[in-house]
Structures are given as structure tokens and as C-alpha cells.
Amino acid sequence: MSWFENEDLWRDLYPYMFPVERLAAAPEQVDQLLALSGIHTGAALDLCCGAGRHSVALAHKGFTVTGVDRTPYLLNRARAHAADSGASVEFVLEDMREFRRSGAFDLAINIFTSFGYFETPAEELRVLQNVHESLRGGGVFVMEMLGKEYLAAHYVPARCTDFADGTVLLQRAKVRDEWTRVFSEWTLIQAGVARSHKFDHFVYSGRELKELLLRTGFSEVRLYGDLRGSAYGPDAQRLVALARK
């Protein structure tokens, strides 16, 4: 079983990956990515939608939204979030290596380092090909992730965080395979009991991601340092790619 197929991982780490503050930031992030993309209406695909925070925000903007994720636990959280906020969203349980709807979307998004999960470059490319096929002509794909440049400049092999409820989160990271992948282990310590989860994924530089998107067939790719459209450079904390079909 691949690490991302482990429901216990998402269930255990959910409060720390998706705290209230991160969920609350989604509407502003959607405003930013819509301004960046120039797409303000139509059908939107939220690929690896997770808890559905951006799916719901897009629906409130008037988009017809499809949120895709392969994790039942996260989709259940997404459906509950949509119901609580009165948003109409189609949520689909499917692997992003397989999901494809030819010419169905004006906008596709993949946010919060939700790309790079697979073992081979061919699988990574297949995901992008699916997105390209699913976009209409002139459609836009926005990706947002941790970039290799920032990771190299600010690499910390371990960090420890204490939470108000007494939980301690120990995060360990190791770059491997000639700086192509990052291995992580997150250990939760609660009431003296420790539970660990391990995961690893590809990490991309701006140039690598841009070349991969162009290879997929996108006609134009621009890089930014955040969803506000800041320049992608040495001080950029995030890697944002905007690809136009």
C-alpha cells in the first residue's frame, strides 16, 4: 500500500495539516488565484481537493465545481464542509492518475503541495496529461507547492511543535535520490503515546515543473512566488505555476 492510501495517516494528521486557520484562508486564496488566472466563471476542477476548502470557496464564487480525491476520509470531511457552508460541489472518489473528463473545465487547481506523490516520472506526467485533456481550449491550470529552491535554502532535518492540547508533533525530513525526492516522518505524541507516519514525494524546481508542463502540451507556463503573483525568486516561499492550454 502506498503511503497516501493509508486512511489512518490522513485521520491522525488532519488537525495538524488542516487547522482552522488554514481552512479559513481558502476564500482569500481563491480570490488570489482567480485574479492570477483571469478565469472568473465556468466549471472548475479541484484536483486532490482534500478537505474541500478551495472547492467550497470556488462554489461560492459561482463556479460549477468538481472536487477529486482518492481518500474517503478527506472526501467525507469535504462533503461535511460543503453541507455546512451551503455549497453545491460534486465530489468524486478517484485517483488523479485516472480522473479525466475531456474538455470539461475552464479552470483546474492543485493546491498545497498535492502533486509529486507517485513513484515514477511517467505517473507524474500522466496526471498532468489528464488535466490538460480535461481543460477546454484557453483553460488554465494553477499549481501551488513547496519548491525545491526554497527547500534547499531553508532545509531543516527536524522540527518539533507543541500544541495547546498537549500534543507534540515531531517532523523529520530527508532529501534523497539526488535531490529529486523528500522522505518525511511525522510523529504525534499524545498522552505519552507516539504514532508515526512516513511519506515521500517528488520535489520540483521552478524550471523542472515548467518544463514538465510544457512537455505535457500547455502552450504557456508562468511561475510565481505565491498566489498573489509575486516574482518567483530566491525569497519565494512557494512555487506557483500557471499553465494555459
N, C-alpha and C positions, 0 to 999 in steps of 0.2 A: 504494500500500500504506500502510495506517495504521501509525503507529509501533509499536503493540502487536502487530502481526502480524510484526514483524521478529524472527526467531529469534536472530539474531546479538546483538541488544540484550540479551535475557534470558541468553544464554550468556556474554557478556562481563561483564555486571554482576552475575550470580548470586552470586559470592563476596562482593560488597560490599552487595548487598541482603539476602542471607540468610546472614550469618556464623553460625558455630557457636553463638554466644551467643544469637542471635535464634531459632534453631531450638530451643535448649534451654529458652527461655522459654515455649514454646507450652503445655505442660501446666498451668502456673500460670495463664496467660491463660484457658485453657478452664475451669479451676475458677472463676475470677472471673466469666466471662460466664454460666456455668450458675447461679451464685448470684444474679447480677443478673436473669437471665431467669425463674428459678423452674422451668425445664424441666430435668428430670434423667433422662429416659428417652424412648425412642421413636426416630424417624427424623430425621436431621439433614442439612441441605444446607450444604456449604461452597462458596459461590459465589466464583469466582476463587480457587481453592484453592492456586494456585501450587505450591510445593514440598510441599504436603500436610501441613505441620506441625500445623495445627489439626485436619485430618481424622483424622490418626492419633491425636491426643490424645482426640478425641471417641470414636473407636472403642474405645480403651482404657477409656473410661468406660461402655461397653456400648451405645452408640448404633449404630443401623444408619446408616452414613454414605455419602453420595454427594458426591464432590468434582468440581466442574465447572471447567474452564479451557479456553481456546481455544489454548493454547500447547503443542505437542507436547513441546518440550524440558522445560518445567516439569512436565508430567504424567509424563514418564519419571523425573524426579527424585522425584516424589511416589510413584510406584509402587515405586521402589527403597527409599525411606524406609519405606513401609508393609511391604514384604517384610522389611527388616532388623529391624523392630520387632515383627514377628509380628502386624500389624494387618490386619483384613479391611475393605477400603474399595472401593467402586465408584467408579472414576474415569472421567469422561465428557469427551471432547473435543468441546466445543460453545461457541459464542458465547453470552454471557449475555443478549444481546438476543433469543435464540431459545429458550433452555432453559426448559421449563415442564412440570411434572407436577402436574396438578390434584389438590389435597388430599393430597399425598403426605408432607408433612413436618410435624413438630411444632416444629422449630427450624430457622432459617436464619441463617447468619452471612456477613458480608462484612467482612473484616478487613484492616488495613494499607493504608489509602487505595487500595482496589481498586475504587472507584466514581468516575465522572466522566470516563471515558476517551473518550467519544464526541463527535461534532461538534455535535449538536443537542439541545436540551432534550427533544424528542419521543423520541429514542433513550434518554435517561436515564430518562424516565418509563416507557418500555416495560420496562426492566429491573425496575423496582420493581413494575410490574403483573404481570410473570411471577412474581416472588417471592410477591406477595400471592395469586395464583392457586394457587401450589404449596403454600401452607401450609394446614393443617387449621384449622377454627374454634378460636380460642383460641391458635393458634400464635404464635410470637414470632420477630421478625427483629431481629438485632443487627448494627449497622454501626459501624465504627471507622475514623477517618480524621483527617487534619490539617484543623483548622477554619480558616475564614477569619479569625476573630478573633485566633487565635494567630499566624497568618502576618502579619497586619497589624502586630501589636505587636512581632514579632521578625524582621521581614523582613531578610534578608541577601542581597544580589545575587550574591555569590560566596563560595565557601569552598574550601579546599584541605586534603586529608587525606593524610598519609603512612602507609603500611602497612609492617609488619615485613618483608615480602618485597621491599621496594623500590618497589612500585607507588605512584604518586601519582594521586589522584583529584581532579580539579577539577570542582566543581559550580557552574553558573551558573543563576540563575533570574530570570525577568522576569514581573511581573504585567501582564496585558493585557486588552483587551476590557472596559474599565470595571470592573476587579476581579472579573471572572467566571471568568477562566482564568489558569493559570500555565504559562508556557513554560520548559522546563528543558533544559539541555545538560550531559551528563556526559562528561568526557574522561578516559580512562585513559592514563597514561604509564608504559610498561613497557620497560625496556632502551632508552630513547631513542626508542621508537615510540609515537605517540599515535593513539588511536582514539576517535572521538566518536559519541555517540548523542543524538538530540534527541527530546523528547516533550512533550506538553502535555495538560492536562485541566482540567475544571471544578473550581472550589473553592467550597465551600459554608459559609455561616454556619450556626449552630445553628438560627436561625429559618427560613432558606431550606430546610434539609434537613427540618425538622419539617413545614413547610407542604407540601412535595413528598410526603412520606409520607402525610399526612392526605388530600391530594388523590387519592392512589392508592387510598384506601379503608380504610386502617388505622384502627381505632376509637380507639386510644390511642397517643400517642407521648411518650416521656420522654427528656430529654437529660442526659448525664453528662459529666464531665471525664476519665474513664478507665474501664476495665473493672471497677474496684473499686467504682464507683458514687459517686465524688466529684462534688461540685456542678460544673455547667458554668458557669464564670465567667471573669473576666479572666485568671486564672492557670492555666486549664486547658490542658494541653499537647496534649490530644487531644479530638476530638469523637466521642462515642459516642451513638448513637440506638437506643433500644429501642422497637420498634413491635409492637403486638399486634393480631392480626386479630380 
